[in-house]
């Protein structure tokens, strides 16, 4: 028969007696203080401990992530013309520009006019 080593038990926390019948029992989790139970004749209360180091670290991470998000979304647009090259015969090629519509900018036609293929009644010169 083999014997296994006993599992390590967590360290016991002793109640610290205080004045007037008040006892304080500290609570830890993985070696870090989490809070304390304050036991009085009227009952028990749990008082949590605020870990300011973790709080500052979390706030810093959120602030850096927010600043990075703002920097990415507010980045100025790139140049309108990306590549300019000379073609045969001396003409200039502008690449990267949006294509112009073949028609001049005209007011949008209602859907029913497009459906009926209606034309405007304008005298042409």
Secondary structure by P-SEA (a helix, b strand, c coil): ccccccccccccccccccccbbbbbbbbccccccbbbbbcccbbbbbbbbaaaaaaaaaaaaaaaaaaaaaaaaccccccccbbbbcccbbbbbccccccccccccccccaaaaaaccccccccc
